[in-house]
Amino acid sequence: MNMNIKALAISAAMLFCVGSMSAAVDPNFYIFLCFGQSNMEGAARPEALDLESPGSRFLLMPAVDYPATDTRAARKMGEWCEAVPPLCRPNNGLTPADWFGRTLVASLPENIRIGVIHVAIGGIRIEGFMPDKIAEYVKTAPNWMIGMLKAYGDNPYERLVTLARKAQQDGVIKGVLMHQGESNTGDQEWANKVQNVYDRLLGDLQLKPEEVPLLAGEVVQADGQGQCIAMNKQIQALPKTLHTSQVISSDGCTNLADKLHFDAAGYRELGCRYGEKMAQLLGYEPVRPAALLAQKKVEVPADAVTVENAIPGNEFPKVDKERRAYFRIQAPKAKKVIVDICGKKYDMQPDGQGVFMAATDPLPVGFHYYFLSIDGVNFIDPASETYFGCNREAGGLEVPEGPEGDYYRPQVGIPHGQVRSIYYPSAHDAQIVNSKSSNSQCVWRHALVYTPAEYEIAKNAKKRYPVLYLQHGMGEGETSWALQGKMQHIMDNAIAAGEAVPMIVVMESGDIKAPFRGGDNRAGRSQYGASFYPVLLNDLIPYIDQTFRTKADREHRAMAGLSWGGHQTLDVVLTNLDKFAWMGTFSGAIFGLDVKTAYDGVFANADEFNKKIHYFYMNWGSDDFIKGQPIVDSLRELGIKVEASESAGTGHEFLTWRRGLREFIPHLFKK
């Protein structure tokens, strides 16, 4: 175990319950009531920074009993203890209240202690906190909520008030924190219902509204794509109804992939904002917790190495042995810098001298696109080589595998083929865009062509080779298989090992560089990329056969593709069986395929199909959002011979497709 983490675990295990604070009320013990739904309950796993105890100045009165764990002593409902997550219930996560309390500890004088009482239920409507509505609400609650309601005796409001009354024997209630609204999105009476809960709380606890403000947090924004973002307009208008309320902005607070819950960094930021607002209302200058400020300093471990994708002469990006990536950029006038990798955004931290740095969570092995953003403008990291992906040029980062990845790495001591950049004329494209061409007879298109090492040897000057037409996926280009996919190294190594026969590989853009803008996506019916089909059949294949020493017949011609390139492969091969005898898909984007009727019933006669297609292969990743197993099963039921494999631990990514290509090529042209 890492020594720092171990120390935190020991520290957490030493938490103590302090029981009844005193017979007399301490005016310097400020208590806050926290209620709401899942984002107040806590949806993100606490990290090491969050698990370090803030000490006896920040306390929790648990609203339920907690069993003892390896890292935490048992907690008893109604007995004060140090406020270490989870604050809500034993199996919840980080909440805004965690860093709310820590911010107040940092901002207020040392003689002031902070206490929180925390009652929240994921998915609950505001009616679940209204005393006159809760009984009926419990009767109609969804099954997944029943256990959470029971934890509070089927009356979360009553639990909150009961504990608040007990807490008033020890200190003074200074405010109410709420994060609720997602389940009431569009409810025009929501503000009135919140006022109902707030007024009832103050009445039951004999509090004055001018002395106990309510702080209401906005919901996840996710750069305008938040699942319940429409609710923020109602939250922002809450002060018009509830005049003692304050709205806490969630702008820039990072979120989980569901675009509904904040991630750990988002909860920290939102919690600090709650704390800063409350500190101001209490008359103090807000101060960010030292632990959070210290956490912002990015330390690069000695084992971190510069990635292969860095432009030579650059030190960053780097990856360490834990597969964390480190980024650095100089931007002295920037206010906010973000790195976006694998769909997760990380705030880059300034060093005060114009340099911003960030460290990621551990990343999956393989290739990843990434972007940087300065003050809202996305751009490519100037330290990275560029790759066409995501419908545009992007930065790229390879998180290396171990020796198991040698099959896609160049090896010393074996012959190496060539990847040639060619331009060829397309008369069929000219029919569409000849008005834009200086030569009305054709349009020039670009492709890459791999030739095996032996192709250049003099003794093979008359030898001819089979051809694999290899397609990329949506939003990528003709360079993708060579740059991101390392196709040429896979081919060199397989041919040198005698696993694959020497072959030519042709890669073209496939007319799918631009984004898919809707329409039919079913196999055999989509128009996206279909403009490439006549170009391939009538321009590219004849050009390759005329220019290179190919075996120009169906028996020596194969086609395969990843993602949408797999979609294109089926569209082309299954309607041109006179031209292809081998086919494969890697995470093939094949939708709406009725195997009994598709492509004019090509699969209906399995014996005939199996004679024409000598090898049919499909692969996908175990974490892929496109799974090919249902199609494989339905094809096999018809008697179609199709081989398949699942790449363990990978998703819709190039490591899946490298593995697929490696498994596919040894079977080609060996009938």
N, C-alpha and C positions, 0 to 999 in steps of 0.2 A: 504493500500500500504506500502511496506517496506520503512522505512524512508530514507535509502541510495538511493534507486531508485527514491524516490520522490524528493530528493535533486538534483539528476542528471537531472530529468525532468525539475525542476524549472530553473536549470542552463542553460539547453539547450534552454529553452523558452526565455532566456534573450539574446540569440545571437543577434548581431547587424550587419548591413551592414555598412561599413565604407566609401562607395562611392569612389570618386576619391581621391587617396592618397595624391597627391601633384602636383603642376605644374612642379616641377623639378624632374628629375629622381634620385631616391635614389640608389646609388651603393651598399648599404648594404641590398637591398631588392632582394633576389634571387628567380627567377621565373623558374618553371619547367613545361614543357608541357607533359601531360600524355594521351596516346591513346592506343587503342587495342580493344579486344573483351571481352567476358563475364567475364574472370577473372580480367580484368582491370575495367570492369563495376561494378563488385561486386556481388557475388552470395551467400554470407553468411550473416545471420542476425547479425547486430552489437549487442554487449553485453554491459553491464553497463560500463565496462572499456573503451570501444570505444566511448561512448556517452558523456564522460566527456570532456568539451571543453579544448583544449590545450592552449587557450588564443590568444592574438592578434599577437603573433609571427608566427603563422601558419594560413595562409589565403587561401581562395578559391575564384576564380573568376568563378561563375557558368556559364556553357555553355547553360543553359536553365533556364526559370523561375521556381521557386518553390512556391507552395501555402503555406500559413501559416498552421501550425498544432498545436495540443495541446502542443507540446514540442519544436517547432521551429518557429521562426518568418519567414515571407515570405522572399524569396531571389529573387533578380532580376538579370537576365542575364547581365554579364559584370560589376557587382558591387562587390567589394571585401567584404567578410564576413568571420567570423571565420570558420575554416575548421573542421566541425563535420559531420560524415557520415549521409546520403549518399552524397558522393562527385560528383557522376556522374549525376544522375537524381533522382527525388523525390522518386521513388519506388525501387531503387537499394539498394545494401548492402555495406558491408565493402570491401575495395579495398587495394591493396598494397600501394597506394598513401597515405592512412591514416597514416600508421606507418612509411612510408618513411619520411613524413614531421615531425612527432614527433621525429624521430631519429635525423634528422638534427637540430631541435630545441635543443635537448639535447647535440649535439656534437659541435655546432658552438657557437661563442661568442654571448652574449646577445644582442648586437647591430645589429645583423643580423636577418632579418625576412625571412620567407619562404612563397612563394605563389605557388599555383598549378592551372593549367587550365586543365580540365578533360573532354575528349571526347571519349566515347567508346560505342560499340554496340555489344551485344551478338551475336555470330555466324558469325560476318562479316569477310570476306576474306580481305587480305591486299589490294586487288584491290579496296575495298571500300574507301580507303584513297588515292588513286592515282587520281589526278585531271583529267587526260585524260581518266580515266576508269569509274569514278563514275556515269556519266549519264547513261551509258549502264548497269552498275551494278544495279542501282535503278530499271530499267525496268524489270529486271529478279529476283529481290529480292523475297524471300519467303514471304508469307502473314504475318507471325508472326514478320517479321522484318520491315514491312512498317511503322508502327507507330513510331518505334525508329528512323528510317531514317528521317521521317517528323519532329521529334523533333529538328533535326539539319538542317532543311530546305533542306533535301535530299542531303546535301553536308557536311559531317562531317569534311572533310579536310578544307573546306572554313571557317566553324565555328571556328575551332581551330586556323587558321591563323588570322582571323579577331580579335578574342579576344586576341591573342598573340600580335598583333600590338598595341592594346589598352593598354595591360599590359606593353609594352615597354615604355609607357609614365610615368610609375611609378617605374619600376625597371629594372633589367638586367636578361635576360634569360640565365640560367646556364646549362641547360641540358634537355634531352628528355627521358621520361620513356615510354617503350613499353611493353605490354604483349599481344602478338598476335601470331598466328601460328597454333592453333588447327584446324582451318578450312582450312588451307593450308598444312596439313600433307601430305608429299610425293611430294610436289611441288618443283621441283629442281630449279626453278627460284625464289623461295621465297626470298632468300638473296638479289638478284638483285632488286626485287621489293621493299624490305625494303629500300635499298640504294636509290632507286628512290624517295620514300616518304621523306626520311631524307634530301637528296640533295635539293629537291624542298622546303622543310620547311626552310632550311638555306638560300636558295637563296631568297625566298619571304620575309624573316625577316632580311636579310642582316647580317647573323651571320657567324662566322668563325668556321669550324668544330673542330679545336684544342681547342676551348674555350667552345664548347657545345657537350659533349659526349652523345651518346645514350646508355641507359641501357636496355637490353632486358632480361626478365625473362623466365626461363624454365617453361614448363607446368607440370601439376600434375604427380607425379611419382607413388604414391600409392604402394610402395614396389615392383616396377617393373610391376604393373598391370594397370597403368594409361591408360585411353582410347586412348590418343594421344601421349603416351610416345615416340613413334618413332620420333616425331618431335624434341625431344631434341637434337638429333644428328645434325640436321640442325641449330638449335639455337646455339649450341656450336661452330659450324663452322662459324657463322656470322662474327666474327672479321677478317676472311680471306678475306671477301668481303668488309666489312665496318670497316676500321681500327680504327676508333674512337669509336667503340662500345665496351661494356662490357657486359658479360653474368652473370646473377644472378642465382645462383643455387637454385633449389627447393627441393634438397635432404633433406628428413626428414620433409618437410612441410606437415602437416596433411591435409586431404581432406574429402569431403563429400562422401556419399555412392555411388554416381554416378561415382566416380573415374575420374571425369572430372574437377570439381571445388574444390578449397580449402575451408576448413571450416574456422571459425573465427580465430582460433589459427594459422592456416596455412597462412592466409593473414597477420596476425601480424608478423609472423616470416619472410615471404618473404618481406614484406614492410621494416622491419628493415634491411634486407640484402641489399635492394636497397639503403637505407639511409646510411648504413655503407660504401658501396662502393663509393657513391657520396661524403661523408665526406672525405674519403681518397683522392679522386681526387681533392678535394678543398684544401687539405693540412692540414686536421685536424684529430685528433685521434677520432675514432668512439666511441660513448657512447650510451648505450642502455637507452631508456627513463625510468626515475625513476618509473613511473606508471606501466610499464610492469614488472620491476624487483620486485616491491612491490606485484604485482599480483601473482607472482610465489610462494609467501609464502602461504602455505596451512593452513588455520585456520579451526579447527574442532569445530563446535558449541556444546554447552553444551547438546543439546537434542539428539546428535548422540549416538546410542547404538551399542554395538558389535553384529554382526549378528549371527544367530544361527549356521551358517556353519563354524564359526571360531573354530579351535582346542582349547579346553579348556585351559585357561591360557594365551591366546592371547587377546590383546586389540583391534586389527584390524583384518579384515575390520570392518568398522562401516557404519551405514546408519542413516541419520537424518530425521526429520519429512517432509522435502521436497523431500525425496527419493533420495538424493544425497549419493553416496557411497564414502568412504574415505579409502585409502590404505596406508600402511606404510611398508617399508622394509629397513633393514640395509645392505648397500653394499658399503663399504668405498672405494673400488678400481674401482667402476663402473664409466663410463663416461656418459652413457645414459640409463635410465631406463624407461620402458613404461608399462602401464597397458592396456590391450585390453579386453573390455567388451561390449557385445552386438554389436560387429562389429566396435566399435569406439575405437580409440587409444588415450590415454592421456599421455603426458609427465609427469613423476614423477619428482618433484622438489627437488633438494638437499638442505640440511640445513647447509652445510659446515662442518658437523661433521660425515659424512658417512651415514646419514639417508636420504631416499628419500620418498616423500609423493605425493599423487595425490587426487584430488576431481573430481568426475564426474558430468555431467549434471544430472538433475532428470531422474531416471530410471523407467521403467514400473514396476508395482508390479509383484511378482512371482519369479521364479527361473532363474538364469542366470549363464552360464559358463563364466569363465574369465581366462586369462593367464597374466603372467608377462614376461618381456623381459629385459635382461641386455646385453647391447652392442650387440644386434642382436640375442641373444640366448634365445629362449622361454623356460619357465619352469613354474611349478606350485608354486603358493604362498605357502611358508612353513607354513603360518598361517592358511591355509584353509584345511578343510576336502576335500578329493578327490572324484571325481565322474567320471565314465566312460561316456564320451560324446565327440563329435567331433573326433571320431575314436581314442581316447586316453584318458588317465587320465587327468582331468582338475580340476581347482579350481571351487568352486561354491559359489554363493551368493544369498540369499533369501531376496527380498525386500518385507516386510510383507504387507499383506492386513489388513483391519480392522476386525471387528467381522464377516464380511461376509465370511472370510476364515476359520472359526472355523470347518467347515465340514472336513477339511484335517489336523486338529491339534489334537493331543491326548487329550482326555478329562478325567477329574477326575470323578470317581463314576460310570463308565461303565465297563463292562468286555472287556478285550483286548485279541485278538488272537495272534498267533505266526507266525513269518516268519522263515522258516527252510531252511538251506542250505543243499542241497542234491547232491550227485554224482550218476549217473546212467549209466549203460552200453549201448553202442550203437553198435550193430552188423553192422548196415548199414554204419556208419562212418568207421568201421573197413575195409569194402570192399574198401574204398578209401585210407585210411592211415595206413593200418595194418602193413606196413613195419616200421612205426615209433613207434609202440606200443609194450610194453613188453608182452602184451597178444594179440596174433594175432586174437583172437576170438571177441574182442570188443575194443572200445575206450571209455574212461570214460568222460562223459559230466557233466556240472554243471547246476543246476537250483535252483530257490527259490520257495518255496511252502508256501502259507499262509493258515493257518487253523483257523477257527473261534473260539472264546473263548470257546464255549460250546463243542467243539470237545474233550477236555480233561476231561470233567466232567464224573464221573463214570457212572451216570445214562444213559449217551448217548453212552456207550461203544459199543453198537450194531447199533447205528444210522448211516446211510449213507448219503453222501452229494453230491450235484451237483458240477460240476467243470467248472470254467472259465479259459481258456488258454489265457493269456494276453501278447501281444507282444509289444516290444519297437520299436523305430525308427532307421533309418540308422545311423550308427556310435555310437550307444549306446549299452548297454548290459543287461544281465539278472538282474542286480541290479538296473537298472534305475527306474523302476516303484516303487520300494520300497524306494529308497533314494531320487531321484529327484521328483518322482510323489506322494510320501506319500500314496501309495495305501492302506497300512494296516490301517492307521487312517481313511481313507475314508470308508473302509469296516467296521471297528469297529463301527464307528458312525452311519452308515446307518443301520447296523444290530441291534444295541442297540435301535435305534429309531423305529424299526419295519418297516423301509422303504425297506429293502432288506432281502431276506431269507439268512440264514447262508449257506455259500458256501466255497469251496476250490478254491484258485486261484494259478495257476501255471505260472511261468515266466522263459523263457529260452532265450538263446542268439540269436536264430534265424539265426545264420550264417551271420549277417549283421554288425558285429563290424568293419570289414575292409572297406575302402572307396569303393564306387561305381566307377568302372573304365571303364565305358562306356558300350555299348551294348544296346540291346532292353530294354526299360523300361515300355513297355505296359503291362497292367494287363493281366495275364495268359500267357505271353510270355517271361518275363524276367527270366534270370538264376541267377540273383543276389538274394541270399538267398534261392533259390529253393532247395539247398542241404538239407535244414532243413525239408522239407516236408515229405520225407520218414522216417526221424528220429522221427518226431513228431507222425506220424501215427503208425509206427511199433515198436518204442522203448519207447518213452516218455509216450504216453497214456497208453500202457500196463503196464509200470512200476508204474505209478501213481495209476492205478486201482488195482494193486497187493499189493501196499505198503500202501495205504491210504484207508479209508472206503468211497469209492465213489459209486455213482449210475452210473454204467458203461454202459450207453446206450445213444443214440442220444438225447433223450428227456431231459436229464440232463447234457448235455455238450454244452458249448458255447465257442466262440472264438472272440477276439477283439484285435485291435492293433492301435497304433498311427503311423502316417506318413507311413514309409515303412512297418511297422507292420500291418497297415490297408490294404496295397497291399497284404501282405502275407495272411491276413485273408480271403480276397475274393478268392485268389488262392486256399486255402485249403478248405474252407467251401463249395464253389460253385462246387467243383469237388468231394466232399465227403459228400453229403447230407444225407447219411446213418449214418453218425457219429456225425453231429452237427445239432442243431435246433435253435440256437440263434447266432446272429452275430452283431458286431459293429465296426465302424471305427472312429477314432479321427484325423482330418486333414489327412485323408487317401491319400497316394500317389498313386492315381489311375489314370493312364493315358491311352489314346487310347482305352477307353472302349466303344464299340458299343453295347449298351444294347440289341439290337435286335438279335445279333448273338453271343455275348460273352459266353464263357464257354459252347459251344455246344448248345446255345439257351436256357440256363437255365431260363431266364426271359420271354421267349416267351409265356409260359402258366402261366399267373399270378395266376390263382386259385390254380393250383398245387403247385406253388412256395410258395404262402401264407399259404398253409396248412403245408408245410414242415418247413418253417422258421417262428417260432412263434413271433419273434421280430427282427427287422432289424433297426439299428440306425446309424446315421452319424452326426458328429459335426465338426466344424472348427471355427477359430477365425475371427472376423470382419476385422482384419489387417493381416490375414493369406495370404501367397502367394499361398496356395493350398485351393481352394474353392470347396465345395462339392455340391453347389446348382444346377449347371447344371446337374449333375448326378441324383440328387434327382428328379428334374423336369422330366427328361427323363424316369426314372423308374416309376414315378407316372402316366405318360401318358400311360404306358403299363398296369397299374393297380396294380403294385407292391406296397405293403404296406411297407413304409419306413418312420420312424420318423427322424426328423433332428432338429438341433438347432445351432445357431451361438453365440459364446462367445463374448460378447461386450467388445471392447477395448483391445483384446489380439491378438497375432499373432501366429506364428508356435512355440509354447512354451508350457511348462508344465502346466501353469495355464489354458490354453485352454483344455488340456487333462485331468487335474484333474476335471474340470467342466464337461467334457464329460463323464468320468467314473462315476461321481456322478449321472448324469442323466440316465445313461445306466443301472446300476445294479438294481434299484428298479423294473425293468420290467422283470428280468430274473427268469426263473423257476417258473412262476406263472400262467401257462396256466390253 
